[in-house]
Amino acid sequence: MKKENFTNLSIDELIHKRQTLKQELYNLTYQRKSGRVDKPSLFFKHRKDIARIETQLTNLRKVENDASK
């Protein structure tokens, strides 16, 4: 997903999306160990998406903390 797709999601939606991607990444890793990976490029894609989500979560939490002060 593009960065723009994550900017309009709420914190709860981002957390849910992150959990989903981490589970998919775990499943891909398991498939890699057994030699059945159909699309190895998904490893890179999921890791990048998780990093984008983490960045967006950090930014949202900073804004939330600044607003509560």
C-alpha positions as CSV (number, residue, x, y, z in Angstrom):
1,M,0.0,0.0,0.0
2,K,1.0,3.6,-0.5
3,K,1.7,6.0,2.3
4,E,-1.4,7.9,1.4
5,N,-3.6,4.9,2.1
6,F,-2.4,4.8,5.7
7,T,-2.9,8.5,6.5
8,N,-6.6,8.4,6.5
9,L,-7.0,5.4,8.9
10,S,-7.6,5.6,12.6
11,I,-5.3,4.3,15.2
12,D,-7.4,1.2,15.8
13,E,-7.5,0.5,12.1
14,L,-3.8,0.9,11.8
15,I,-3.2,-1.5,14.7
16,H,-5.5,-4.1,13.2
17,K,-3.8,-3.7,9.8
18,R,-0.4,-4.1,11.4
19,Q,-1.5,-7.3,13.1
20,T,-2.8,-8.7,9.9
21,L,0.4,-7.9,8.0
22,K,2.5,-9.4,10.8
23,Q,0.4,-12.6,10.7
24,E,0.8,-12.8,6.9
25,L,4.5,-12.3,7.2
26,Y,4.7,-15.1,9.7
27,N,2.8,-17.4,7.4
28,L,5.1,-16.5,4.5
29,T,8.1,-17.2,6.7
30,Y,6.7,-20.6,7.5
31,Q,6.0,-21.3,3.8
32,R,9.6,-20.2,3.0
33,K,10.9,-22.8,5.5
34,S,8.9,-25.5,3.8
35,G,9.8,-24.2,0.3
36,R,6.3,-23.3,-0.9
37,V,6.5,-19.5,-1.4
38,D,4.6,-18.4,-4.5
39,K,5.5,-14.7,-4.3
40,P,8.8,-14.0,-2.5
41,S,8.4,-10.3,-3.2
42,L,5.6,-10.2,-0.6
43,F,8.3,-10.4,2.2
44,F,9.6,-7.0,1.2
45,K,6.2,-5.5,0.6
46,H,4.8,-6.5,4.0
47,R,7.9,-5.4,5.9
48,K,7.7,-1.9,4.2
49,D,4.0,-1.7,4.9
50,I,4.5,-2.6,8.6
51,A,7.2,0.1,8.8
52,R,4.8,2.7,7.1
53,I,2.1,1.8,9.6
54,E,4.5,2.1,12.6
55,T,5.6,5.5,11.3
56,Q,2.0,6.7,11.0
57,L,1.1,5.3,14.4
58,T,4.1,7.2,15.9
59,N,3.0,10.4,14.2
60,L,-0.6,10.1,15.3
61,R,0.4,9.4,18.9
62,K,2.7,12.5,18.9
63,V,-0.2,14.6,17.7
64,E,-2.5,13.1,20.3
65,N,0.0,13.7,23.1
66,D,0.6,17.3,21.9
67,A,-3.2,18.0,21.8
68,S,-3.7,16.6,25.4
69,K,-1.0,19.0,26.8
